[in-house]
Amino acid sequence: LIFTSGPVSLPARYANVGIDLAATRVRLIDLVALALGVVLVLGISMLMRRSRFGIALRAAAADPSTASTMGIDVRNVYAVTFGLAAALAAIAGVIVGIGLSFTPTSGLAYLTIGFTVVVLGGLGSVSGTLVAAMLVGLAQAIGGALFGPVYQLLTVYLLFIALLALRPQGLFGGPAS
């Protein structure tokens, strides 16, 4: 009752400012989202591969009891990971809120797209997630242009089914066991 169920977006003067490329208008917020996404994915990849925390996180995820016996505070690693995930979700929420409108029920669409991206990229592959996100974005754009915006998600799901049939482990995942 307080917040209503109508679509809402976060007010920002630069939300609709953009540049024209050929016959397409590219909004500044979309370019910011792309750049921020790439920087965050590269940062997370470096964190996971080159830091003590990344090593501890991978060890805790693979075998918590063994990681604990090796001196890793697994509960602390999980808590910090949860905090980082919440921070990334907040950043994404702000970008989505500025660039698009949202409703109380719009989270499911973003959740399914996120799930699709992670599975297509290969579980545990940060670079695969980036490539899969680009493919899913292209599939949405092409599907929306060819069949109409109503069928954008259908195009993503068809891509998801086709790629899973060809590579069940994802684009950058290891061999399926």
GIRA-V510948 format. One record per pair of residues at least 24 apart in sequence whose C-alpha atoms are under 10 Angstrom apart, sorted by the first residue. I is the first residue (numbers start at 1). GAP is how many residues later the second one is. If there is no record, write none. Layout:
BEGIN
I&GAP + I&GAP
END
This chain:
BEGIN
3&100 + 3&101 + 4&99 + 4&100 + 5&97 + 5&98 + 5&99 + 5&100 + 6&95 + 6&96 + 6&97 + 6&98 + 7&93 + 7&94 + 7&95 + 7&96 + 7&97 + 7&98 + 7&99 + 8&89 + 8&90 + 8&92 + 8&93 + 8&94 + 8&95 + 8&96 + 9&85 + 9&87 + 9&88 + 9&89 + 9&90 + 9&91 + 9&92 + 9&93 + 9&94 + 10&83 + 10&84 + 10&85 + 10&86 + 10&87 + 10&88 + 10&89 + 10&90 + 10&91 + 10&92 + 11&86 + 11&87 + 11&88 + 12&85 + 12&86 + 12&87 + 13&85 + 14&84 + 14&85 + 15&80 + 15&82 + 15&83 + 15&84 + 15&85 + 16&82 + 16&83 + 27&72 + 28&71 + 29&66 + 29&67 + 29&69 + 29&70 + 29&71 + 30&65 + 30&66 + 30&68 + 30&69 + 32&63 + 33&58 + 33&59 + 33&61 + 33&62 + 33&63 + 33&66 + 34&100 + 36&55 + 36&56 + 36&59 + 37&51 + 37&54 + 37&55 + 37&93 + 37&96 + 38&89 + 38&92 + 40&48 + 40&90 + 41&85 + 41&86 + 41&88 + 41&89 + 42&84 + 42&85 + 42&88 + 43&83 + 44&40 + 44&82 + 44&83 + 45&80 + 45&81 + 45&82 + 46&80 + 48&78 + 53&24 + 53&27 + 53&28 + 54&27 + 57&24 + 58&66 + 109&44 + 112&41 + 112&44 + 112&45 + 113&24 + 113&40 + 113&43 + 113&44 + 113&47 + 116&40 + 116&41 + 116&43 + 116&44 + 116&45 + 117&39 + 117&43 + 117&53 + 118&52 + 118&53 + 119&41 + 119&45 + 119&49 + 119&50 + 119&51 + 119&52 + 119&53 + 119&54 + 120&39 + 120&40 + 120&41 + 120&43 + 120&44 + 120&47 + 120&48 + 120&49 + 120&50 + 120&51 + 120&52 + 120&53 + 121&48 + 121&49 + 121&50 + 121&51 + 121&52 + 122&45 + 122&46 + 122&47 + 122&48 + 122&49 + 122&50 + 122&51 + 122&52 + 123&46 + 123&47 + 123&48 + 123&49 + 123&50 + 123&51 + 124&48 + 124&49 + 124&50 + 125&45 + 125&46 + 125&47 + 125&48 + 125&49 + 126&46 + 127&44 + 127&45 + 128&42 + 128&43 + 128&44 + 128&45 + 129&41 + 129&42 + 129&43 + 131&40 + 131&41 + 132&28 + 132&38 + 132&39 + 132&40 + 135&24 + 136&24
END
